[in-house]
């Protein structure tokens, strides 16, 4: 059995002390994967951004807020894990400057200068050595091409492709893609059902028994 690191949920990038950039990720898919991995007998460590769901009590959870915090915590935990499932939806951009005071309305447009945040899965994939990495790609166009490009760029062993309809929903419809470009499986159902099938594929293809 394996010790598996899961990243889950969104991250927040603050504009001022009370406002932030984020997305609609609920953490449900991460929670479902944690439950499926635990049911299969694996040990699970979760690095999660802010969510309202409750993760399984058997999992060890490390809470973070920003993308940089997620990367730092995941990097530390990955050292002690056999594999990573990067299902989190970290915020891809952050303001170049975070104001120390709440921004007041002026009646004029507000211009934000945004810069990219680190890519958590790509960073860990580049450092994986003999460990395995499963990524998630949420795409809106040229889905399979973009997902396969990310699979290679992020040094993933499998890529789970889904769309924006997965955000904050009860169900999911995904393709599991391999490094050779093949579609390993097409899965559809509730997130717990899809998670069980993903973990079966991960177990068969990546986890040493």
N, CA, C and O of each residue as an XYZ file, in Angstrom:
836
protein
N       0.840     -1.198      0.000
C       0.000      0.000      0.000
C       0.881      1.255      0.000
O       2.044      1.203      0.399
N       0.334      2.349     -0.438
C       1.125      3.558     -0.653
C       0.716      4.676      0.295
O      -0.397      4.701      0.820
N       1.644      5.590      0.494
C       1.343      6.849      1.176
C       1.156      7.898      0.088
O       2.101      8.234     -0.626
N      -0.066      8.416     -0.038
C      -0.439      9.265     -1.160
C      -0.695     10.690     -0.694
O      -1.402     10.926      0.285
N      -0.102     11.636     -1.419
C      -0.359     13.055     -1.173
C      -1.440     13.531     -2.128
O      -1.363     13.297     -3.335
N      -2.445     14.199     -1.584
C      -3.514     14.803     -2.378
C      -3.500     16.316     -2.167
O      -3.522     16.782     -1.028
N      -3.464     17.080     -3.251
C      -3.749     18.508     -3.114
C      -5.209     18.706     -3.502
O      -5.698     18.060     -4.428
N      -5.900     19.587     -2.803
C      -7.345     19.683     -2.986
C      -7.835     21.111     -2.747
O      -7.211     21.888     -2.024
N      -8.968     21.433     -3.374
C      -9.607     22.716     -3.136
C      -8.969     23.861     -3.898
O      -8.041     23.654     -4.679
N      -9.468     25.074     -3.671
C      -8.921     26.268     -4.314
C      -7.829     26.894     -3.447
O      -7.565     26.431     -2.337
N      -7.213     27.929     -3.954
C      -6.396     28.799     -3.111
C      -6.921     30.224     -3.261
O      -7.742     30.507     -4.134
N      -6.444     31.102     -2.410
C      -6.849     32.510     -2.433
C      -5.621     33.395     -2.595
O      -4.583     33.162     -1.976
N      -5.756     34.402     -3.426
C      -4.689     35.391     -3.593
C      -5.276     36.759     -3.270
O      -6.118     37.277     -4.004
N      -4.825     37.329     -2.173
C      -5.441     38.552     -1.660
C      -5.051     39.778     -2.473
O      -3.911     39.926     -2.911
N      -6.050     40.662     -2.661
C      -5.862     41.961     -3.304
C      -5.613     43.028     -2.243
O      -4.759     43.901     -2.397
N      -6.382     42.930     -1.164
C      -6.246     43.800      0.006
C      -6.599     42.944      1.217
O      -6.790     41.739      1.048
N      -6.697     43.486      2.421
C      -6.925     42.625      3.593
C      -8.231     41.828      3.591
O      -8.360     40.869      4.352
N      -9.211     42.206      2.745
C     -10.507     41.518      2.791
C     -10.943     40.914      1.456
O     -11.875     40.111      1.426
N     -10.300     41.278      0.372
C     -10.710     40.781     -0.943
C      -9.620     39.890     -1.531
O      -8.428     40.085     -1.296
N     -10.079     38.899     -2.311
C      -9.114     37.983     -2.896
C      -9.619     37.409     -4.209
O     -10.816     37.443     -4.496
N      -8.689     36.880     -5.010
C      -8.988     36.120     -6.217
C      -9.079     34.649     -5.840
O      -8.292     34.167     -5.025
N     -10.037     33.929     -6.430
C     -10.149     32.493     -6.171
C     -10.954     31.871     -7.298
O     -11.151     32.499     -8.338
N     -11.427     30.632     -7.103
C     -12.288     29.971     -8.073
C     -13.318     29.124     -7.332
O     -13.357     29.113     -6.102
N     -14.149     28.418     -8.089
C     -15.303     27.731     -7.497
C     -15.008     26.304     -7.044
O     -15.938     25.554     -6.749
N     -13.748     25.916     -6.983
C     -13.433     24.555     -6.539
C     -13.967     24.306     -5.130
O     -13.748     25.104     -4.219
N     -14.664     23.193     -4.969
C     -15.291     22.869     -3.683
C     -14.460     21.908     -2.837
O     -14.677     21.805     -1.630
N     -13.512     21.203     -3.454
C     -12.766     20.169     -2.748
C     -13.459     18.819     -2.739
O     -12.936     17.862     -2.168
N     -14.646     18.723     -3.373
C     -15.389     17.459     -3.335
C     -14.642     16.317     -4.031
O     -14.643     15.185     -3.547
N     -14.005     16.617     -5.167
C     -13.276     15.568     -5.873
C     -12.079     15.102     -5.051
O     -11.787     13.907     -4.989
N     -11.394     16.042     -4.426
C     -10.281     15.667     -3.559
C     -10.739     14.823     -2.388
O     -10.085     13.846     -2.022
N     -11.863     15.199     -1.803
C     -12.423     14.440     -0.685
C     -12.802     13.036     -1.133
O     -12.522     12.062     -0.434
N     -13.438     12.927     -2.295
C     -13.849     11.626     -2.811
C     -12.644     10.743     -3.113
O     -12.671      9.541     -2.847
N     -11.587     11.335     -3.667
C     -10.366     10.561     -3.929
C      -9.707     10.111     -2.633
O      -9.181      9.001     -2.553
N      -9.735     10.968     -1.621
C      -9.180     10.579     -0.320
C      -9.946      9.389      0.253
O      -9.346      8.440      0.759
N     -11.274      9.446      0.170
C     -12.100      8.340      0.671
C     -11.813      7.052     -0.100
O     -11.710      5.979      0.495
N     -11.685      7.160     -1.426
C     -11.422      5.979     -2.247
C     -10.045      5.394     -1.953
O      -9.883      4.176     -1.894
N      -9.054      6.265     -1.768
C      -7.700      5.788     -1.464
C      -7.647      5.108     -0.097
O      -7.009      4.067      0.061
N      -8.313      5.694      0.878
C      -8.357      5.087      2.212
C      -9.066      3.739      2.170
O      -8.627      2.780      2.805
N     -10.164      3.668      1.418
C     -10.908      2.404      1.310
C     -10.067      1.317      0.649
O     -10.261      0.130      0.909
N      -9.129      1.731     -0.211
C      -8.245      0.769     -0.866
C      -7.054      0.392      0.009
O      -6.213     -0.411     -0.395
N      -6.980      0.970      1.201
C      -5.935      0.606      2.147
C      -4.721      1.504      2.149
O      -3.726      1.194      2.804
N      -4.779      2.619      1.427
C      -3.633      3.522      1.369
C      -3.671      4.534      2.512
O      -4.712      4.759      3.128
N      -2.524      5.135      2.778
C      -2.424      6.245      3.720
C      -2.543      7.542      2.922
O      -1.966      7.665      1.842
N      -3.287      8.502      3.451
C      -3.571      9.715      2.686
C      -3.171     10.958      3.475
O      -3.520     11.115      4.645
N      -2.431     11.833      2.802
C      -2.086     13.147      3.332
C      -2.684     14.183      2.384
O      -2.473     14.108      1.173
N      -3.423     15.143      2.921
C      -4.089     16.143      2.099
C      -3.514     17.528      2.397
O      -3.383     17.923      3.555
N      -3.176     18.249      1.343
C      -2.864     19.682      1.458
C      -4.011     20.410      0.777
O      -4.193     20.296     -0.436
N      -4.782     21.157      1.554
C      -6.014     21.748      1.036
C      -6.090     23.240      1.258
O      -5.663     23.764      2.287
N      -6.648     23.914      0.256
C      -7.040     25.298      0.413
C      -8.366     25.382      1.146
O      -8.889     24.354      1.575
N      -8.926     26.575      1.304
C     -10.157     26.751      2.092
C     -11.372     26.095      1.425
O     -11.725     26.432      0.294
N     -11.996     25.171      2.126
C     -13.209     24.500      1.643
C     -14.179     24.348      2.806
O     -13.789     24.440      3.970
N     -15.449     24.114      2.480
C     -16.462     23.937      3.525
C     -16.797     22.475      3.759
O     -17.559     22.157      4.672
N     -16.237     21.575      2.947
C     -16.490     20.147      3.138
C     -15.643     19.611      4.297
O     -14.760     20.299      4.810
N     -15.932     18.376      4.694
C     -15.168     17.720      5.752
C     -14.418     16.535      5.159
O     -15.030     15.630      4.591
N     -13.099     16.539      5.289
C     -12.293     15.432      4.787
C     -12.372     14.238      5.734
O     -12.698     14.409      6.909
N     -12.077     13.023      5.241
C     -12.119     11.839      6.106
C     -11.204     11.991      7.321
O     -10.092     12.508      7.213
N     -11.678     11.543      8.452
C     -10.909     11.700      9.691
C      -9.616     10.886      9.660
O      -8.671     11.210     10.379
N      -9.558      9.839      8.843
C      -8.350      9.000      8.776
C      -7.218      9.673      8.011
O      -6.066      9.246      8.103
N      -7.535     10.712      7.264
C      -6.511     11.426      6.495
C      -5.864     12.507      7.353
O      -6.497     13.070      8.246
N      -4.605     12.785      7.070
C      -3.905     13.903      7.693
C      -4.063     15.117      6.789
O      -3.712     15.067      5.611
N      -4.589     16.207      7.338
C      -4.888     17.384      6.525
C      -4.014     18.560      6.938
O      -3.898     18.880      8.121
N      -3.407     19.192      5.953
C      -2.630     20.416      6.173
C      -3.343     21.542      5.434
O      -3.508     21.480      4.216
N      -3.761     22.557      6.157
C      -4.539     23.649      5.578
C      -3.637     24.778      5.116
O      -2.692     25.158      5.807
N      -3.940     25.312      3.937
C      -3.195     26.443      3.387
C      -4.187     27.459      2.825
O      -5.381     27.182      2.714
N      -3.681     28.622      2.478
C      -4.524     29.682      1.941
C      -4.118     30.028      0.509
O      -4.947     29.979     -0.400
N      -2.857     30.374      0.307
C      -2.387     30.835     -0.999
C      -1.721     29.702     -1.786
O      -1.447     28.629     -1.249
N      -1.473     29.965     -3.057
C      -0.802     28.982     -3.909
C       0.631     28.735     -3.444
O       1.096     27.595     -3.446
N       1.327     29.790     -3.047
C       2.691     29.603     -2.536
C       2.697     28.735     -1.291
O       3.588     27.903     -1.118
N       1.709     28.920     -0.420
C       1.610     28.084      0.776
C       1.308     26.635      0.408
O       1.839     25.711      1.024
N       0.455     26.439     -0.599
C       0.153     25.075     -1.040
C       1.397     24.387     -1.574
O       1.655     23.226     -1.259
N       2.164     25.100     -2.380
C       3.394     24.520     -2.925
C       4.366     24.160     -1.811
O       4.943     23.072     -1.821
N       4.552     25.053     -0.856
C       5.508     24.797      0.230
C       5.091     23.586      1.058
O       5.919     22.732      1.377
N       3.802     23.513      1.406
C       3.317     22.399      2.224
C       3.367     21.092      1.436
O       3.762     20.060      1.979
N       2.970     21.125      0.158
C       2.978     19.916     -0.658
C       4.402     19.421     -0.890
O       4.656     18.217     -0.888
N       5.308     20.338     -1.086
C       6.719     19.981     -1.286
C       7.264     19.246     -0.063
O       7.967     18.242     -0.178
N       6.923     19.768      1.094
C       7.391     19.152      2.347
C       6.802     17.762      2.518
O       7.516     16.830      2.887
N       5.511     17.610      2.256
C       4.849     16.322      2.454
C       5.213     15.302      1.382
O       5.244     14.102      1.654
N       5.487     15.769      0.169
C       5.799     14.857     -0.932
C       7.073     14.072     -0.671
O       7.246     12.966     -1.184
N       7.958     14.642      0.121
C       9.203     13.950      0.483
C       8.936     12.608      1.142
O       9.767     11.702      1.077
N       7.787     12.480      1.771
C       7.483     11.282      2.561
C       6.359     10.446      1.939
O       5.768      9.599      2.609
N       6.066     10.689      0.650
C       4.974      9.983     -0.026
C       5.495      9.261     -1.269
O       6.533      9.613     -1.828
N       4.737      8.235     -1.683
C       5.105      7.495     -2.885
C       4.523      8.126     -4.148
O       5.034      7.917     -5.249
N       3.463      8.892     -3.983
C       2.835      9.476     -5.161
C       2.001     10.685     -4.812
O       1.692     10.939     -3.648
N       1.638     11.438     -5.859
C       0.846     12.658     -5.724
C      -0.342     12.607     -6.663
O      -0.204     12.233     -7.828
N      -1.510     12.982     -6.160
C      -2.669     13.245     -7.007
C      -2.989     14.728     -6.838
O      -3.465     15.155     -5.786
N      -2.724     15.503     -7.878
C      -2.897     16.957     -7.807
C      -4.262     17.371     -8.320
O      -4.411     17.766     -9.476
N      -5.255     17.277     -7.452
C      -6.625     17.595     -7.857
C      -7.028     19.015     -7.458
O      -8.115     19.471     -7.811
N      -6.170     19.706     -6.733
C      -6.471     21.085     -6.335
C      -6.570     22.001     -7.552
O      -6.054     21.696     -8.627
N      -7.241     23.123     -7.355
C      -7.336     24.156     -8.397
C      -6.704     25.433     -7.854
O      -7.416     26.383     -7.529
N      -5.375     25.469     -7.753
C      -4.719     26.667     -7.220
C      -4.972     27.876     -8.112
O      -5.083     27.750     -9.332
N      -5.059     29.028     -7.500
C      -5.213     30.270     -8.242
C      -3.952     30.500     -9.073
O      -2.844     30.491     -8.536
N      -4.117     30.706    -10.380
C      -2.980     30.798    -11.286
C      -2.311     32.169    -11.295
O      -1.189     32.314    -11.781
N      -3.001     33.173    -10.758
C      -2.475     34.539    -10.772
C      -2.629     35.181     -9.396
O      -3.534     34.845     -8.632
N      -1.734     36.103     -9.104
C      -1.834     36.895     -7.887
C      -1.538     38.346     -8.222
O      -0.825     38.621     -9.187
N      -2.071     39.274     -7.449
C      -1.737     40.684     -7.693
C      -0.247     40.922     -7.494
O       0.370     40.342     -6.601
N       0.315     41.764     -8.318
C       1.738     42.097     -8.158
C       1.972     42.803     -6.832
O       3.019     42.639     -6.205
N       0.993     43.585     -6.414
C       1.089     44.291     -5.137
C      -0.194     44.049     -4.345
O      -1.293     44.172     -4.887
N      -0.057     43.706     -3.074
C      -1.204     43.546     -2.175
C      -1.265     44.776     -1.282
O      -0.315     45.073     -0.557
N      -2.384     45.488     -1.337
C      -2.512     46.714     -0.557
C      -2.753     46.402      0.913
O      -3.451     45.446      1.251
N      -2.178     47.208      1.768
C      -2.303     46.993      3.204
C      -3.628     47.458      3.774
O      -4.007     47.054      4.874
N      -4.335     48.301      3.040
C      -5.631     48.802      3.493
C      -6.715     48.414      2.488
O      -6.434     48.203      1.308
N      -7.955     48.323      2.972
C      -9.067     48.002      2.087
C      -9.191     49.059      0.991
O      -9.157     50.261      1.253
N      -9.338     48.569     -0.256
C      -9.466     49.491     -1.383
C     -10.832     50.171     -1.322
O     -11.862     49.500     -1.260
N     -10.838     51.489     -1.341
C     -12.088     52.248     -1.292
C     -12.623     52.491     -2.691
O     -11.856     52.647     -3.641
N     -13.935     52.521     -2.812
C     -14.557     52.836     -4.091
C     -14.265     54.293     -4.473
O     -14.294     55.189     -3.629
N     -13.985     54.505     -5.755
C     -13.726     55.861     -6.244
C     -14.641     56.237     -7.399
O     -14.628     57.384     -7.847
N     -15.437     55.287     -7.889
C     -16.255     55.530     -9.064
C     -15.495     55.326    -10.359
O     -16.062     55.487    -11.440
N     -14.208     54.970    -10.269
C     -13.367     54.747    -11.440
C     -13.015     53.264    -11.563
O     -13.037     52.544    -10.564
N     -12.689     52.793    -12.776
C     -12.257     51.397    -12.928
C     -11.020     51.108    -12.081
O     -10.159     51.968    -11.893
N     -10.955     49.890    -11.581
C      -9.807     49.447    -10.800
C      -8.949     48.541    -11.671
O      -9.447     47.545    -12.196
N      -7.694     48.860    -11.831
C      -6.784     48.080    -12.662
C      -5.874     47.260    -11.761
O      -5.201     47.797    -10.881
N      -5.863     45.948    -11.994
C      -4.993     45.055    -11.240
C      -3.900     44.525    -12.149
O      -4.179     44.074    -13.260
N      -2.672     44.577    -11.692
C      -1.561     43.971    -12.410
C      -1.345     42.586    -11.807
O      -0.994     42.465    -10.634
N      -1.557     41.534    -12.617
C      -1.485     40.163    -12.102
C      -0.240     39.475    -12.638
O       0.164     39.690    -13.781
N       0.363     38.645    -11.794
C       1.495     37.824    -12.218
C       1.188     36.373    -11.884
O       0.388     36.089    -10.992
N       1.826     35.457    -12.602
C       1.553     34.035    -12.416
C       2.075     33.543    -11.064
O       3.107     33.993    -10.567
N       1.327     32.610    -10.497
C       1.779     31.904     -9.300
C       2.548     30.648     -9.719
O       2.465     30.243    -10.879
N       3.284     30.032     -8.814
C       3.995     28.794     -9.168
C       3.006     27.684     -9.517
O       1.892     27.648     -8.995
N       3.422     26.782    -10.403
C       2.619     25.620    -10.751
C       2.975     24.482     -9.785
O       4.081     23.944     -9.835
N       2.048     24.124     -8.920
C       2.330     23.149     -7.864
C       2.676     21.785     -8.446
O       3.705     21.207     -8.096
N       1.835     21.269     -9.324
C       2.071     19.925     -9.866
C       3.328     19.891    -10.734
O       4.097     18.932    -10.660
N       3.548     20.915    -11.550
C       4.744     20.939    -12.392
C       6.015     20.966    -11.548
O       6.993     20.294    -11.874
N       6.001     21.735    -10.471
C       7.170     21.806     -9.593
C       7.459     20.464     -8.944
O       8.604     20.012     -8.918
N       6.417     19.826     -8.420
C       6.599     18.530     -7.775
C       6.929     17.446     -8.795
O       7.710     16.537     -8.512
N       6.326     17.545     -9.991
C       6.635     16.571    -11.032
C       8.092     16.614    -11.434
O       8.700     15.573    -11.683
N       8.663     17.815    -11.500
C      10.071     17.960    -11.865
C      10.986     17.384    -10.792
O      12.142     17.070    -11.074
N      10.491     17.243     -9.575
C      11.294     16.755     -8.453
C      10.912     15.345     -8.029
O      11.357     14.882     -6.979
N      10.097     14.650     -8.820
C       9.478     13.403     -8.341
C      10.451     12.225     -8.210
O      10.213     11.334     -7.395
N      11.525     12.197     -8.979
C      12.479     11.068     -8.955
C      11.742      9.768     -9.262
O      11.215      9.611    -10.363
N      11.694      8.831     -8.310
C      11.055      7.535     -8.574
C       9.600      7.493     -8.113
O       9.001      6.420     -8.040
N       9.039      8.645     -7.806
C       7.641      8.699     -7.387
C       6.738      8.959     -8.595
O       7.211      9.348     -9.663
N       5.452      8.744     -8.416
C       4.505      8.963     -9.517
C       3.640     10.191     -9.245
O       3.452     10.603     -8.100
N       3.121     10.762    -10.329
C       2.310     11.970    -10.239
C       1.095     11.838    -11.152
O       1.223     11.488    -12.325
N      -0.075     12.120    -10.608
C      -1.318     12.173    -11.380
C      -1.822     13.607    -11.315
O      -2.008     14.162    -10.232
N      -2.041     14.203    -12.484
C      -2.531     15.572    -12.536
C      -3.979     15.642    -12.977
O      -4.527     14.681    -13.516
N      -4.586     16.787    -12.743
C      -5.941     17.087    -13.232
C      -5.847     18.296    -14.141
O      -5.171     19.272    -13.815
N      -6.523     18.237    -15.280
C      -6.556     19.358    -16.218
C      -8.006     19.737    -16.474
O      -8.790     18.925    -16.965
N      -8.357     20.966    -16.143
C      -9.686     21.487    -16.445
C      -9.554     22.376    -17.672
O      -8.905     23.421    -17.630
N     -10.180     21.949    -18.770
C     -10.022     22.657    -20.037
C     -11.386     23.016    -20.622
O     -12.383     22.340    -20.368
N     -11.411     24.096    -21.413
C     -12.650     24.533    -22.052
C     -12.605     24.411    -23.579
O     -13.651     24.445    -24.226
N     -11.411     24.270    -24.161
C     -11.286     24.088    -25.607
C     -10.030     23.283    -25.901
O      -9.079     23.282    -25.119
N     -10.042     22.588    -27.057
C      -8.923     21.696    -27.410
C      -8.532     20.860    -26.199
O      -7.356     20.744    -25.856
N      -9.534     20.286    -25.565
C      -9.340     19.711    -24.232
C      -8.250     18.639    -24.179
O      -7.332     18.713    -23.362
N      -8.364     17.650    -25.054
C      -7.406     16.542    -24.961
C      -5.996     16.998    -25.310
O      -5.036     16.600    -24.649
N      -5.859     17.827    -26.338
C      -4.534     18.332    -26.717
C      -3.904     19.112    -25.565
O      -2.737     18.907    -25.231
N      -4.680     20.001    -24.965
C      -4.151     20.811    -23.871
C      -3.797     19.941    -22.662
O      -2.788     20.174    -21.996
N      -4.632     18.943    -22.386
C      -4.364     18.061    -21.244
C      -3.098     17.246    -21.464
O      -2.304     17.076    -20.539
N      -2.900     16.742    -22.678
C      -1.695     15.970    -22.969
C      -0.448     16.841    -22.928
O       0.621     16.391    -22.517
N      -0.592     18.094    -23.359
C       0.526     19.029    -23.258
C       0.905     19.242    -21.800
O       2.087     19.272    -21.457
N      -0.101     19.388    -20.943
C       0.154     19.563    -19.511
C       0.764     18.296    -18.909
O       1.649     18.375    -18.058
N       0.292     17.134    -19.350
C       0.833     15.868    -18.838
C       2.346     15.828    -19.042
O       3.096     15.476    -18.132
N       2.780     16.188    -20.238
C       4.217     16.174    -20.530
C       4.943     17.273    -19.781
O       5.992     17.031    -19.183
N       4.396     18.476    -19.806
C       5.047     19.624    -19.178
C       5.211     19.437    -17.677
O       6.196     19.884    -17.090
N       4.235     18.769    -17.058
C       4.241     18.624    -15.606
C       4.817     17.290    -15.142
O       4.770     16.975    -13.953
N       5.364     16.501    -16.076
C       5.996     15.216    -15.757
C       5.021     14.266    -15.058
O       5.391     13.560    -14.120
N       3.784     14.259    -15.523
C       2.767     13.388    -14.924
C       2.815     11.994    -15.540
O       3.254     11.820    -16.677
N       2.365     11.020    -14.787
C       2.237      9.651    -15.279
C       0.840      9.393    -15.826
O       0.663      8.570    -16.724
N      -0.145     10.091    -15.289
C      -1.512     10.083    -15.795
C      -2.059     11.500    -15.680
O      -1.651     12.258    -14.800
N      -2.982     11.859    -16.569
C      -3.666     13.143    -16.485
C      -5.166     12.890    -16.536
O      -5.651     12.165    -17.404
N      -5.894     13.487    -15.606
C      -7.344     13.378    -15.563
C      -7.916     14.649    -16.185
O      -7.732     15.746    -15.657
N      -8.603     14.493    -17.300
C      -9.159     15.623    -18.037
C     -10.631     15.806    -17.699
O     -11.424     14.872    -17.821
N     -10.994     17.011    -17.272
C     -12.414     17.334    -17.085
C     -12.674     18.767    -17.527
O     -11.771     19.443    -18.020
N     -13.915     19.231    -17.350
C     -14.290     20.559    -17.817
C     -14.816     21.420    -16.692
O     -14.882     20.965    -15.550
N     -15.194     22.664    -16.986
C     -15.644     23.593    -15.949
C     -16.933     23.160    -15.258
O     -17.240     23.626    -14.161
N     -17.692     22.264    -15.905
C     -18.909     21.772    -15.265
C     -18.614     20.961    -14.013
O     -19.516     20.708    -13.213
N     -17.364     20.551    -13.834
C     -16.990     19.794    -12.634
C     -16.887     20.681    -11.398
O     -16.973     20.198    -10.268
N     -16.703     21.986    -11.620
C     -16.507     22.908    -10.506
C     -17.741     22.976     -9.604
O     -18.843     23.276    -10.064
N     -17.541     22.696     -8.326
C     -18.597     22.845     -7.315
C     -19.848     22.031     -7.653
O     -20.964     22.436     -7.327
N     -19.657     20.873     -8.312
C     -20.781     20.012     -8.673
C     -20.688     18.693     -7.924
O     -19.665     18.379     -7.315
N     -21.765     17.928     -7.978
C     -21.806     16.629     -7.302
C     -21.223     15.516     -8.170
O     -20.789     14.483     -7.659
N     -21.215     15.736     -9.502
C     -20.756     14.699    -10.416
C     -19.559     15.137    -11.223
O     -19.112     16.280    -11.134
N     -19.037     14.195    -12.026
C     -17.898     14.510    -12.872
C     -17.895     13.589    -14.084
O     -18.410     12.472    -14.037
N     -17.303     14.081    -15.173
C     -17.144     13.317    -16.407
C     -15.712     13.539    -16.851
O     -15.352     14.653    -17.232
N     -14.888     12.505    -16.810
C     -13.453     12.677    -17.039
C     -12.922     11.668    -18.050
O     -13.516     10.615    -18.283
N     -11.791     12.021    -18.639
C     -10.977     11.088    -19.393
C      -9.661     10.904    -18.650
O      -9.071     11.869    -18.165
N      -9.210      9.665    -18.566
C      -7.914      9.363    -17.970
C      -6.932      9.151    -19.108
O      -7.093      8.231    -19.910
N      -5.913     10.004    -19.181
C      -4.967      9.987    -20.288
C      -3.607      9.480    -19.826
O      -3.141      9.815    -18.736
N      -2.972      8.659    -20.679
C      -1.649      8.119    -20.390
C      -0.581      8.900    -21.138
O      -0.892      9.715    -22.007
N       0.683      8.647    -20.798
C       1.795      9.392    -21.377
C       1.938      9.177    -22.885
O       2.466     10.040    -23.587
N       1.469      8.029    -23.385
C       1.552      7.767    -24.820
C       0.418      8.415    -25.606
O       0.311      8.224    -26.817
N      -0.433      9.182    -24.918
C      -1.530      9.871    -25.574
C      -2.820      9.094    -25.631
O      -3.830      9.603    -26.117
N      -2.806      7.871    -25.142
C      -4.003      7.035    -25.201
C      -4.990      7.404    -24.106
O      -4.611      7.920    -23.055
N      -6.269      7.130    -24.372
C      -7.318      7.318    -23.374
C      -7.469      6.003    -22.620
O      -7.968      5.019    -23.164
N      -7.038      5.997    -21.379
C      -7.102      4.789    -20.557
C      -8.548      4.450    -20.226
O      -8.943      3.284    -20.244
N      -9.339      5.487    -19.920
C     -10.741      5.257    -19.555
C     -11.509      6.561    -19.658
O     -10.942      7.644    -19.507
N     -12.805      6.446    -19.916
C     -13.736      7.562    -19.827
C     -14.707      7.241    -18.700
O     -15.375      6.207    -18.728
N     -14.786      8.120    -17.712
C     -15.548      7.846    -16.498
C     -16.598      8.917    -16.287
O     -16.337     10.100    -16.507
N     -17.782      8.511    -15.861
C     -18.858      9.460    -15.611
C     -19.709      8.965    -14.459
O     -20.024      7.778    -14.372
N     -20.079      9.880    -13.575
C     -20.931      9.518    -12.451
C     -20.769     10.519    -11.332
O     -20.255     11.618    -11.539
N     -21.207     10.140    -10.149
C     -20.977     10.996     -8.991
C     -19.482     11.056     -8.722
O     -18.737     10.173     -9.147
N     -19.045     12.080     -8.025
C     -17.614     12.198     -7.745
C     -17.081     11.013     -6.934
O     -15.975     10.551     -7.216
N     -17.819     10.500     -5.938
C     -17.321      9.292     -5.262
C     -17.181      8.099     -6.208
O     -16.219      7.339     -6.097
N     -18.125      7.924     -7.134
C     -18.041      6.811     -8.090
C     -16.843      6.971     -9.014
O     -16.106      6.015     -9.256
N     -16.652      8.177     -9.530
C     -15.525      8.437    -10.421
C     -14.204      8.271     -9.670
O     -13.236      7.746    -10.219
N     -14.167      8.716     -8.425
C     -12.942      8.616     -7.625
C     -12.532      7.165     -7.414
O     -11.347      6.841     -7.499
N     -13.486      6.293     -7.143
C     -13.173      4.867     -6.956
C     -12.537      4.299     -8.213
O     -11.556      3.558     -8.134
N     -13.087      4.641     -9.372
C     -12.543      4.126    -10.627
C     -11.167      4.710    -10.929
O     -10.295      4.008    -11.440
N     -10.968      5.979    -10.618
C      -9.637      6.573    -10.803
C      -8.620      5.858     -9.925
O      -7.518      5.548    -10.378
N      -8.978      5.596     -8.682
C      -8.044      4.938     -7.769
C      -7.754      3.507     -8.209
O      -6.649      3.009     -7.994
N      -8.722      2.845     -8.816
C      -8.464      1.501     -9.340
C      -7.419      1.558    -10.448
O      -6.526      0.713    -10.507
N      -7.529      2.557    -11.327
C      -6.557      2.721    -12.413
C      -5.181      3.083    -11.861
O      -4.167      2.536    -12.294
N      -5.153      4.009    -10.904
C      -3.881      4.383    -10.274
C      -3.238      3.168     -9.613
O      -2.031      2.955     -9.728
N      -4.048      2.378     -8.924
C      -3.523      1.190     -8.254
C      -2.941      0.185     -9.238
O      -1.882     -0.392     -8.990
N      -3.633     -0.023    -10.351
C      -3.192     -1.003    -11.339
C      -1.943     -0.558    -12.085
O      -1.071     -1.376    -12.378
N      -1.852      0.719    -12.390
C      -0.801      1.206    -13.269
C       0.417      1.802    -12.561
O       1.523      1.778    -13.101
N       0.213      2.338    -11.347
C       1.285      3.126    -10.734
C       1.778      2.625     -9.388
O       2.938      2.841     -9.036
N       0.930      1.971     -8.643
C       1.314      1.620     -7.268
C       1.949      0.226     -7.243
O       1.369     -0.758     -7.703
N       3.146      0.187     -6.695
C       3.863     -1.088     -6.579
C       3.273     -1.917     -5.449
O       3.106     -1.429     -4.332
N       2.962     -3.154     -5.741
C       2.377     -4.044     -4.724
C       3.395     -5.060     -4.249
O       3.085     -5.891     -3.396
